[in-house]
């Protein structure tokens, strides 16, 4: 079980991704704080975003399941 400080710190780090980082365009127009993590595959063919608010969690993956580009 994590202490509250670790939870708070992780949320602050992941909020940076949606406030100033690679997912800056993913916002809820100041209605709700957002946080998340972006990623790509080694060959840069697949992209993903996992994000959350205090009420919702969502994941998006864009790529090719069969490895074809």
N, CA, C and O atoms as a Maestro MAE file, in Angstrom:
{
 s_m_m2io_version
 :::
 2.0.0
}

f_m_ct {
 s_m_title
 :::
 protein
 m_atom[276] {
  # First column is atom index #
  i_m_mmod_type
  r_m_x_coord
  r_m_y_coord
  r_m_z_coord
  i_m_residue_number
  s_m_chain_name
  s_m_pdb_residue_name
  s_m_pdb_atom_name
  i_m_atomic_number
  :::
  1 25 0.839 -1.167 0.000 1 A "UNK " " N  " 7
  2 3 0.000 0.000 0.000 1 A "UNK " " CA " 6
  3 2 0.893 1.242 0.000 1 A "UNK " " C  " 6
  4 15 1.837 1.343 0.784 1 A "UNK " " O  " 8
  5 25 0.585 2.167 -0.876 2 A "UNK " " N  " 7
  6 3 1.367 3.393 -0.966 2 A "UNK " " CA " 6
  7 2 0.871 4.416 0.049 2 A "UNK " " C  " 6
  8 15 -0.314 4.465 0.381 2 A "UNK " " O  " 8
  9 25 1.791 5.219 0.524 3 A "UNK " " N  " 7
  10 3 1.366 6.310 1.394 3 A "UNK " " CA " 6
  11 2 0.780 7.442 0.535 3 A "UNK " " C  " 6
  12 15 0.994 7.473 -0.677 3 A "UNK " " O  " 8
  13 25 0.070 8.334 1.134 4 A "UNK " " N  " 7
  14 3 -0.602 9.401 0.402 4 A "UNK " " CA " 6
  15 2 0.378 10.298 -0.346 4 A "UNK " " C  " 6
  16 15 0.053 10.806 -1.419 4 A "UNK " " O  " 8
  17 25 1.573 10.498 0.206 5 A "UNK " " N  " 7
  18 3 2.561 11.339 -0.464 5 A "UNK " " CA " 6
  19 2 2.996 10.731 -1.790 5 A "UNK " " C  " 6
  20 15 3.133 11.452 -2.778 5 A "UNK " " O  " 8
  21 25 3.213 9.432 -1.832 6 A "UNK " " N  " 7
  22 3 3.621 8.766 -3.072 6 A "UNK " " CA " 6
  23 2 2.512 8.881 -4.118 6 A "UNK " " C  " 6
  24 15 2.789 9.155 -5.285 6 A "UNK " " O  " 8
  25 25 1.278 8.675 -3.713 7 A "UNK " " N  " 7
  26 3 0.138 8.826 -4.614 7 A "UNK " " CA " 6
  27 2 0.079 10.253 -5.158 7 A "UNK " " C  " 6
  28 15 -0.062 10.446 -6.365 7 A "UNK " " O  " 8
  29 25 0.185 11.242 -4.293 8 A "UNK " " N  " 7
  30 3 0.156 12.652 -4.696 8 A "UNK " " CA " 6
  31 2 1.291 12.958 -5.667 8 A "UNK " " C  " 6
  32 15 1.075 13.609 -6.690 8 A "UNK " " O  " 8
  33 25 2.496 12.495 -5.354 9 A "UNK " " N  " 7
  34 3 3.657 12.764 -6.192 9 A "UNK " " CA " 6
  35 2 3.496 12.157 -7.588 9 A "UNK " " C  " 6
  36 15 3.797 12.817 -8.583 9 A "UNK " " O  " 8
  37 25 3.034 10.929 -7.673 10 A "UNK " " N  " 7
  38 3 2.820 10.295 -8.971 10 A "UNK " " CA " 6
  39 2 1.771 11.051 -9.788 10 A "UNK " " C  " 6
  40 15 1.931 11.229 -10.995 10 A "UNK " " O  " 8
  41 25 0.711 11.489 -9.135 11 A "UNK " " N  " 7
  42 3 -0.318 12.272 -9.839 11 A "UNK " " CA " 6
  43 2 0.264 13.580 -10.362 11 A "UNK " " C  " 6
  44 15 -0.055 13.990 -11.478 11 A "UNK " " O  " 8
  45 25 1.100 14.234 -9.586 12 A "UNK " " N  " 7
  46 3 1.715 15.488 -10.030 12 A "UNK " " CA " 6
  47 2 2.632 15.253 -11.234 12 A "UNK " " C  " 6
  48 15 2.634 16.041 -12.179 12 A "UNK " " O  " 8
  49 25 3.399 14.185 -11.198 13 A "UNK " " N  " 7
  50 3 4.279 13.868 -12.324 13 A "UNK " " CA " 6
  51 2 3.478 13.573 -13.585 13 A "UNK " " C  " 6
  52 15 3.830 14.043 -14.667 13 A "UNK " " O  " 8
  53 25 2.408 12.802 -13.457 14 A "UNK " " N  " 7
  54 3 1.597 12.444 -14.614 14 A "UNK " " CA " 6
  55 2 0.733 13.608 -15.100 14 A "UNK " " C  " 6
  56 15 0.360 13.643 -16.273 14 A "UNK " " O  " 8
  57 25 0.409 14.555 -14.227 15 A "UNK " " N  " 7
  58 3 -0.294 15.763 -14.662 15 A "UNK " " CA " 6
  59 2 0.597 16.586 -15.585 15 A "UNK " " C  " 6
  60 15 0.100 17.262 -16.485 15 A "UNK " " O  " 8
  61 25 1.903 16.534 -15.369 16 A "UNK " " N  " 7
  62 3 2.840 17.255 -16.221 16 A "UNK " " CA " 6
  63 2 2.777 16.820 -17.676 16 A "UNK " " C  " 6
  64 15 3.055 17.615 -18.573 16 A "UNK " " O  " 8
  65 25 2.416 15.572 -17.917 17 A "UNK " " N  " 7
  66 3 2.302 15.054 -19.279 17 A "UNK " " CA " 6
  67 2 1.176 15.754 -20.032 17 A "UNK " " C  " 6
  68 15 1.317 16.059 -21.216 17 A "UNK " " O  " 8
  69 25 0.052 16.012 -19.348 18 A "UNK " " N  " 7
  70 3 -1.089 16.651 -20.006 18 A "UNK " " CA " 6
  71 2 -1.047 18.174 -19.901 18 A "UNK " " C  " 6
  72 15 -1.754 18.856 -20.643 18 A "UNK " " O  " 8
  73 25 -0.246 18.715 -19.010 19 A "UNK " " N  " 7
  74 3 -0.153 20.166 -18.881 19 A "UNK " " CA " 6
  75 2 0.943 20.753 -19.753 19 A "UNK " " C  " 6
  76 15 0.751 21.808 -20.357 19 A "UNK " " O  " 8
  77 25 2.089 20.089 -19.829 20 A "UNK " " N  " 7
  78 3 3.239 20.642 -20.538 20 A "UNK " " CA " 6
  79 2 3.952 19.656 -21.441 20 A "UNK " " C  " 6
  80 15 4.905 20.031 -22.125 20 A "UNK " " O  " 8
  81 25 3.525 18.429 -21.460 21 A "UNK " " N  " 7
  82 3 4.277 17.389 -22.155 21 A "UNK " " CA " 6
  83 2 3.666 16.939 -23.460 21 A "UNK " " C  " 6
  84 15 3.017 17.711 -24.165 21 A "UNK " " O  " 8
  85 25 3.888 15.665 -23.770 22 A "UNK " " N  " 7
  86 3 3.500 15.103 -25.060 22 A "UNK " " CA " 6
  87 2 1.999 14.964 -25.241 22 A "UNK " " C  " 6
  88 15 1.542 14.764 -26.366 22 A "UNK " " O  " 8
  89 25 1.216 15.064 -24.175 23 A "UNK " " N  " 7
  90 3 -0.245 14.971 -24.284 23 A "UNK " " CA " 6
  91 2 -0.911 16.304 -23.935 23 A "UNK " " C  " 6
  92 15 -2.033 16.336 -23.431 23 A "UNK " " O  " 8
  93 25 -0.214 17.386 -24.206 24 A "UNK " " N  " 7
  94 3 -0.724 18.715 -23.859 24 A "UNK " " CA " 6
  95 2 -2.071 19.012 -24.521 24 A "UNK " " C  " 6
  96 15 -2.885 19.745 -23.958 24 A "UNK " " O  " 8
  97 25 -2.310 18.461 -25.691 25 A "UNK " " N  " 7
  98 3 -3.566 18.735 -26.402 25 A "UNK " " CA " 6
  99 2 -4.760 17.983 -25.807 25 A "UNK " " C  " 6
  100 15 -5.900 18.235 -26.196 25 A "UNK " " O  " 8
  101 25 -4.513 17.072 -24.876 26 A "UNK " " N  " 7
  102 3 -5.597 16.312 -24.249 26 A "UNK " " CA " 6
  103 2 -5.987 17.026 -22.955 26 A "UNK " " C  " 6
  104 15 -5.364 16.827 -21.912 26 A "UNK " " O  " 8
  105 25 -7.015 17.852 -23.037 27 A "UNK " " N  " 7
  106 3 -7.488 18.573 -21.858 27 A "UNK " " CA " 6
  107 2 -9.007 18.492 -21.798 27 A "UNK " " C  " 6
  108 15 -9.660 18.098 -22.763 27 A "UNK " " O  " 8
  109 25 -9.543 18.862 -20.681 28 A "UNK " " N  " 7
  110 3 -10.990 18.941 -20.510 28 A "UNK " " CA " 6
  111 2 -11.405 20.394 -20.285 28 A "UNK " " C  " 6
  112 15 -12.354 20.671 -19.550 28 A "UNK " " O  " 8
  113 25 -10.690 21.311 -20.920 29 A "UNK " " N  " 7
  114 3 -11.011 22.744 -20.883 29 A "UNK " " CA " 6
  115 2 -11.185 23.268 -19.465 29 A "UNK " " C  " 6
  116 15 -12.161 23.953 -19.161 29 A "UNK " " O  " 8
  117 25 -10.233 22.941 -18.605 30 A "UNK " " N  " 7
  118 3 -10.211 23.397 -17.212 30 A "UNK " " CA " 6
  119 2 -11.418 22.940 -16.391 30 A "UNK " " C  " 6
  120 15 -11.686 23.506 -15.331 30 A "UNK " " O  " 8
  121 25 -12.132 21.949 -16.850 31 A "UNK " " N  " 7
  122 3 -13.264 21.418 -16.085 31 A "UNK " " CA " 6
  123 2 -12.820 20.372 -15.073 31 A "UNK " " C  " 6
  124 15 -13.469 20.166 -14.047 31 A "UNK " " O  " 8
  125 25 -11.706 19.715 -15.375 32 A "UNK " " N  " 7
  126 3 -11.252 18.636 -14.518 32 A "UNK " " CA " 6
  127 2 -9.754 18.453 -14.759 32 A "UNK " " C  " 6
  128 15 -9.296 18.531 -15.899 32 A "UNK " " O  " 8
  129 25 -8.995 18.214 -13.702 33 A "UNK " " N  " 7
  130 3 -7.570 17.928 -13.866 33 A "UNK " " CA " 6
  131 2 -7.400 16.600 -14.589 33 A "UNK " " C  " 6
  132 15 -8.109 15.635 -14.304 33 A "UNK " " O  " 8
  133 25 -6.462 16.554 -15.520 34 A "UNK " " N  " 7
  134 3 -6.150 15.321 -16.237 34 A "UNK " " CA " 6
  135 2 -4.695 14.957 -16.008 34 A "UNK " " C  " 6
  136 15 -3.859 15.821 -15.743 34 A "UNK " " O  " 8
  137 25 -4.407 13.688 -16.112 35 A "UNK " " N  " 7
  138 3 -3.047 13.187 -15.976 35 A "UNK " " CA " 6
  139 2 -2.942 11.937 -16.828 35 A "UNK " " C  " 6
  140 15 -3.956 11.310 -17.135 35 A "UNK " " O  " 8
  141 25 -1.732 11.567 -17.212 36 A "UNK " " N  " 7
  142 3 -1.594 10.365 -18.016 36 A "UNK " " CA " 6
  143 2 -0.179 10.087 -18.441 36 A "UNK " " C  " 6
  144 15 0.766 10.753 -18.019 36 A "UNK " " O  " 8
  145 25 -0.053 9.088 -19.286 37 A "UNK " " N  " 7
  146 3 1.241 8.642 -19.787 37 A "UNK " " CA " 6
  147 2 1.095 8.306 -21.259 37 A "UNK " " C  " 6
  148 15 0.152 7.620 -21.652 37 A "UNK " " O  " 8
  149 25 2.019 8.783 -22.068 38 A "UNK " " N  " 7
  150 3 2.045 8.439 -23.484 38 A "UNK " " CA " 6
  151 2 3.162 7.431 -23.724 38 A "UNK " " C  " 6
  152 15 4.054 7.260 -22.894 38 A "UNK " " O  " 8
  153 25 3.094 6.770 -24.873 39 A "UNK " " N  " 7
  154 3 4.129 5.811 -25.207 39 A "UNK " " CA " 6
  155 2 4.101 5.441 -26.669 39 A "UNK " " C  " 6
  156 15 3.093 5.631 -27.350 39 A "UNK " " O  " 8
  157 25 5.208 4.913 -27.151 40 A "UNK " " N  " 7
  158 3 5.320 4.405 -28.519 40 A "UNK " " CA " 6
  159 2 6.063 3.084 -28.480 40 A "UNK " " C  " 6
  160 15 6.756 2.771 -27.512 40 A "UNK " " O  " 8
  161 25 5.908 2.308 -29.557 41 A "UNK " " N  " 7
  162 3 6.675 1.069 -29.668 41 A "UNK " " CA " 6
  163 2 8.099 1.410 -30.095 41 A "UNK " " C  " 6
  164 15 8.382 2.543 -30.486 41 A "UNK " " O  " 8
  165 25 8.972 0.448 -30.020 42 A "UNK " " N  " 7
  166 3 10.358 0.664 -30.400 42 A "UNK " " CA " 6
  167 2 10.523 1.092 -31.845 42 A "UNK " " C  " 6
  168 15 11.430 1.859 -32.168 42 A "UNK " " O  " 8
  169 25 9.656 0.603 -32.713 43 A "UNK " " N  " 7
  170 3 9.740 0.956 -34.129 43 A "UNK " " CA " 6
  171 2 8.878 2.178 -34.456 43 A "UNK " " C  " 6
  172 15 8.790 2.579 -35.616 43 A "UNK " " O  " 8
  173 25 8.247 2.767 -33.445 44 A "UNK " " N  " 7
  174 3 7.413 3.960 -33.592 44 A "UNK " " CA " 6
  175 2 6.189 3.717 -34.475 44 A "UNK " " C  " 6
  176 15 5.660 4.660 -35.063 44 A "UNK " " O  " 8
  177 25 5.730 2.463 -34.577 45 A "UNK " " N  " 7
  178 3 4.526 2.156 -35.346 45 A "UNK " " CA " 6
  179 2 3.280 2.236 -34.491 45 A "UNK " " C  " 6
  180 15 2.199 2.540 -34.996 45 A "UNK " " O  " 8
  181 25 3.417 1.969 -33.213 46 A "UNK " " N  " 7
  182 3 2.284 1.968 -32.295 46 A "UNK " " CA " 6
  183 2 2.411 3.141 -31.330 46 A "UNK " " C  " 6
  184 15 3.512 3.507 -30.918 46 A "UNK " " O  " 8
  185 25 1.268 3.722 -30.977 47 A "UNK " " N  " 7
  186 3 1.229 4.821 -30.011 47 A "UNK " " CA " 6
  187 2 0.122 4.548 -29.005 47 A "UNK " " C  " 6
  188 15 -0.891 3.931 -29.333 47 A "UNK " " O  " 8
  189 25 0.325 5.014 -27.773 48 A "UNK " " N  " 7
  190 3 -0.700 4.797 -26.766 48 A "UNK " " CA " 6
  191 2 -0.772 5.971 -25.805 48 A "UNK " " C  " 6
  192 15 0.193 6.716 -25.634 48 A "UNK " " O  " 8
  193 25 -1.920 6.118 -25.188 49 A "UNK " " N  " 7
  194 3 -2.119 7.084 -24.116 49 A "UNK " " CA " 6
  195 2 -3.026 6.443 -23.079 49 A "UNK " " C  " 6
  196 15 -4.089 5.919 -23.412 49 A "UNK " " O  " 8
  197 25 -2.610 6.484 -21.843 50 A "UNK " " N  " 7
  198 3 -3.420 6.051 -20.713 50 A "UNK " " CA " 6
  199 2 -3.587 7.280 -19.839 50 A "UNK " " C  " 6
  200 15 -2.604 7.860 -19.375 50 A "UNK " " O  " 8
  201 25 -4.833 7.677 -19.614 51 A "UNK " " N  " 7
  202 3 -5.070 8.890 -18.849 51 A "UNK " " CA " 6
  203 2 -6.138 8.708 -17.797 51 A "UNK " " C  " 6
  204 15 -6.912 7.751 -17.829 51 A "UNK " " O  " 8
  205 25 -6.167 9.652 -16.855 52 A "UNK " " N  " 7
  206 3 -7.174 9.575 -15.801 52 A "UNK " " CA " 6
  207 2 -7.497 10.953 -15.255 52 A "UNK " " C  " 6
  208 15 -6.712 11.895 -15.364 52 A "UNK " " O  " 8
  209 25 -8.679 11.037 -14.665 53 A "UNK " " N  " 7
  210 3 -9.125 12.185 -13.882 53 A "UNK " " CA " 6
  211 2 -9.535 11.620 -12.526 53 A "UNK " " C  " 6
  212 15 -9.302 10.445 -12.242 53 A "UNK " " O  " 8
  213 25 -10.134 12.440 -11.708 54 A "UNK " " N  " 7
  214 3 -10.600 11.930 -10.414 54 A "UNK " " CA " 6
  215 2 -11.812 11.012 -10.584 54 A "UNK " " C  " 6
  216 15 -12.163 10.274 -9.663 54 A "UNK " " O  " 8
  217 25 -12.456 11.054 -11.763 55 A "UNK " " N  " 7
  218 3 -13.666 10.249 -11.998 55 A "UNK " " CA " 6
  219 2 -13.526 9.197 -13.087 55 A "UNK " " C  " 6
  220 15 -14.258 8.207 -13.074 55 A "UNK " " O  " 8
  221 25 -12.611 9.381 -14.027 56 A "UNK " " N  " 7
  222 3 -12.545 8.521 -15.215 56 A "UNK " " CA " 6
  223 2 -11.123 8.029 -15.477 56 A "UNK " " C  " 6
  224 15 -10.140 8.667 -15.100 56 A "UNK " " O  " 8
  225 25 -11.051 6.884 -16.129 57 A "UNK " " N  " 7
  226 3 -9.786 6.340 -16.623 57 A "UNK " " CA " 6
  227 2 -10.025 5.884 -18.049 57 A "UNK " " C  " 6
  228 15 -11.059 5.287 -18.349 57 A "UNK " " O  " 8
  229 25 -9.062 6.167 -18.941 58 A "UNK " " N  " 7
  230 3 -9.217 5.790 -20.347 58 A "UNK " " CA " 6
  231 2 -7.873 5.403 -20.929 58 A "UNK " " C  " 6
  232 15 -6.828 5.904 -20.516 58 A "UNK " " O  " 8
  233 25 -7.921 4.498 -21.899 59 A "UNK " " N  " 7
  234 3 -6.733 4.094 -22.623 59 A "UNK " " CA " 6
  235 2 -7.003 4.088 -24.111 59 A "UNK " " C  " 6
  236 15 -8.063 3.647 -24.556 59 A "UNK " " O  " 8
  237 25 -6.047 4.576 -24.881 60 A "UNK " " N  " 7
  238 3 -6.170 4.626 -26.342 60 A "UNK " " CA " 6
  239 2 -4.905 4.032 -26.943 60 A "UNK " " C  " 6
  240 15 -3.794 4.402 -26.563 60 A "UNK " " O  " 8
  241 25 -5.081 3.112 -27.879 61 A "UNK " " N  " 7
  242 3 -3.951 2.518 -28.585 61 A "UNK " " CA " 6
  243 2 -4.200 2.679 -30.076 61 A "UNK " " C  " 6
  244 15 -5.295 2.383 -30.556 61 A "UNK " " O  " 8
  245 25 -3.217 3.136 -30.801 62 A "UNK " " N  " 7
  246 3 -3.283 3.259 -32.256 62 A "UNK " " CA " 6
  247 2 -2.108 2.493 -32.834 62 A "UNK " " C  " 6
  248 15 -0.952 2.776 -32.517 62 A "UNK " " O  " 8
  249 25 -2.407 1.525 -33.681 63 A "UNK " " N  " 7
  250 3 -1.330 0.739 -34.271 63 A "UNK " " CA " 6
  251 2 -1.892 -0.397 -35.091 63 A "UNK " " C  " 6
  252 15 -3.064 -0.399 -35.467 63 A "UNK " " O  " 8
  253 25 -1.033 -1.364 -35.361 64 A "UNK " " N  " 7
  254 3 -1.383 -2.509 -36.209 64 A "UNK " " CA " 6
  255 2 -1.217 -3.786 -35.392 64 A "UNK " " C  " 6
  256 15 -0.105 -4.126 -34.990 64 A "UNK " " O  " 8
  257 25 -2.310 -4.488 -35.147 65 A "UNK " " N  " 7
  258 3 -2.279 -5.697 -34.352 65 A "UNK " " CA " 6
  259 2 -1.470 -6.814 -35.011 65 A "UNK " " C  " 6
  260 15 -0.853 -7.624 -34.320 65 A "UNK " " O  " 8
  261 25 -1.470 -6.857 -36.350 66 A "UNK " " N  " 7
  262 3 -0.779 -7.948 -37.051 66 A "UNK " " CA " 6
  263 2 0.659 -7.583 -37.439 66 A "UNK " " C  " 6
  264 15 1.332 -8.368 -38.107 66 A "UNK " " O  " 8
  265 25 1.129 -6.420 -37.033 67 A "UNK " " N  " 7
  266 3 2.506 -6.021 -37.314 67 A "UNK " " CA " 6
  267 2 2.708 -5.422 -38.685 67 A "UNK " " C  " 6
  268 15 3.834 -5.047 -39.014 67 A "UNK " " O  " 8
  269 25 1.680 -5.313 -39.502 68 A "UNK " " N  " 7
  270 3 1.790 -4.722 -40.838 68 A "UNK " " CA " 6
  271 2 1.708 -3.215 -40.710 68 A "UNK " " C  " 6
  272 15 0.941 -2.696 -39.901 68 A "UNK " " O  " 8
  273 25 2.498 -2.513 -41.508 69 A "UNK " " N  " 7
  274 3 2.458 -1.048 -41.459 69 A "UNK " " CA " 6
  275 2 1.671 -0.477 -42.614 69 A "UNK " " C  " 6
  276 15 1.537 0.741 -42.727 69 A "UNK " " O  " 8
  :::
 }
 m_bond[275] {
  # First column is bond index #
  i_m_from
  i_m_to
  i_m_order
  :::
  1 1 2 1
  2 2 3 1
  3 3 4 2
  4 3 5 1
  5 5 6 1
  6 6 7 1
  7 7 8 2
  8 7 9 1
  9 9 10 1
  10 10 11 1
  11 11 12 2
  12 11 13 1
  13 13 14 1
  14 14 15 1
  15 15 16 2
  16 15 17 1
  17 17 18 1
  18 18 19 1
  19 19 20 2
  20 19 21 1
  21 21 22 1
  22 22 23 1
  23 23 24 2
  24 23 25 1
  25 25 26 1
  26 26 27 1
  27 27 28 2
  28 27 29 1
  29 29 30 1
  30 30 31 1
  31 31 32 2
  32 31 33 1
  33 33 34 1
  34 34 35 1
  35 35 36 2
  36 35 37 1
  37 37 38 1
  38 38 39 1
  39 39 40 2
  40 39 41 1
  41 41 42 1
  42 42 43 1
  43 43 44 2
  44 43 45 1
  45 45 46 1
  46 46 47 1
  47 47 48 2
  48 47 49 1
  49 49 50 1
  50 50 51 1
  51 51 52 2
  52 51 53 1
  53 53 54 1
  54 54 55 1
  55 55 56 2
  56 55 57 1
  57 57 58 1
  58 58 59 1
  59 59 60 2
  60 59 61 1
  61 61 62 1
  62 62 63 1
  63 63 64 2
  64 63 65 1
  65 65 66 1
  66 66 67 1
  67 67 68 2
  68 67 69 1
  69 69 70 1
  70 70 71 1
  71 71 72 2
  72 71 73 1
  73 73 74 1
  74 74 75 1
  75 75 76 2
  76 75 77 1
  77 77 78 1
  78 78 79 1
  79 79 80 2
  80 79 81 1
  81 81 82 1
  82 82 83 1
  83 83 84 2
  84 83 85 1
  85 85 86 1
  86 86 87 1
  87 87 88 2
  88 87 89 1
  89 89 90 1
  90 90 91 1
  91 91 92 2
  92 91 93 1
  93 93 94 1
  94 94 95 1
  95 95 96 2
  96 95 97 1
  97 97 98 1
  98 98 99 1
  99 99 100 2
  100 99 101 1
  101 101 102 1
  102 102 103 1
  103 103 104 2
  104 103 105 1
  105 105 106 1
  106 106 107 1
  107 107 108 2
  108 107 109 1
  109 109 110 1
  110 110 111 1
  111 111 112 2
  112 111 113 1
  113 113 114 1
  114 114 115 1
  115 115 116 2
  116 115 117 1
  117 117 118 1
  118 118 119 1
  119 119 120 2
  120 119 121 1
  121 121 122 1
  122 122 123 1
  123 123 124 2
  124 123 125 1
  125 125 126 1
  126 126 127 1
  127 127 128 2
  128 127 129 1
  129 129 130 1
  130 130 131 1
  131 131 132 2
  132 131 133 1
  133 133 134 1
  134 134 135 1
  135 135 136 2
  136 135 137 1
  137 137 138 1
  138 138 139 1
  139 139 140 2
  140 139 141 1
  141 141 142 1
  142 142 143 1
  143 143 144 2
  144 143 145 1
  145 145 146 1
  146 146 147 1
  147 147 148 2
  148 147 149 1
  149 149 150 1
  150 150 151 1
  151 151 152 2
  152 151 153 1
  153 153 154 1
  154 154 155 1
  155 155 156 2
  156 155 157 1
  157 157 158 1
  158 158 159 1
  159 159 160 2
  160 159 161 1
  161 161 162 1
  162 162 163 1
  163 163 164 2
  164 163 165 1
  165 165 166 1
  166 166 167 1
  167 167 168 2
  168 167 169 1
  169 169 170 1
  170 170 171 1
  171 171 172 2
  172 171 173 1
  173 173 174 1
  174 174 175 1
  175 175 176 2
  176 175 177 1
  177 177 178 1
  178 178 179 1
  179 179 180 2
  180 179 181 1
  181 181 182 1
  182 182 183 1
  183 183 184 2
  184 183 185 1
  185 185 186 1
  186 186 187 1
  187 187 188 2
  188 187 189 1
  189 189 190 1
  190 190 191 1
  191 191 192 2
  192 191 193 1
  193 193 194 1
  194 194 195 1
  195 195 196 2
  196 195 197 1
  197 197 198 1
  198 198 199 1
  199 199 200 2
  200 199 201 1
  201 201 202 1
  202 202 203 1
  203 203 204 2
  204 203 205 1
  205 205 206 1
  206 206 207 1
  207 207 208 2
  208 207 209 1
  209 209 210 1
  210 210 211 1
  211 211 212 2
  212 211 213 1
  213 213 214 1
  214 214 215 1
  215 215 216 2
  216 215 217 1
  217 217 218 1
  218 218 219 1
  219 219 220 2
  220 219 221 1
  221 221 222 1
  222 222 223 1
  223 223 224 2
  224 223 225 1
  225 225 226 1
  226 226 227 1
  227 227 228 2
  228 227 229 1
  229 229 230 1
  230 230 231 1
  231 231 232 2
  232 231 233 1
  233 233 234 1
  234 234 235 1
  235 235 236 2
  236 235 237 1
  237 237 238 1
  238 238 239 1
  239 239 240 2
  240 239 241 1
  241 241 242 1
  242 242 243 1
  243 243 244 2
  244 243 245 1
  245 245 246 1
  246 246 247 1
  247 247 248 2
  248 247 249 1
  249 249 250 1
  250 250 251 1
  251 251 252 2
  252 251 253 1
  253 253 254 1
  254 254 255 1
  255 255 256 2
  256 255 257 1
  257 257 258 1
  258 258 259 1
  259 259 260 2
  260 259 261 1
  261 261 262 1
  262 262 263 1
  263 263 264 2
  264 263 265 1
  265 265 266 1
  266 266 267 1
  267 267 268 2
  268 267 269 1
  269 269 270 1
  270 270 271 1
  271 271 272 2
  272 271 273 1
  273 273 274 1
  274 274 275 1
  275 275 276 2
  :::
 }
}
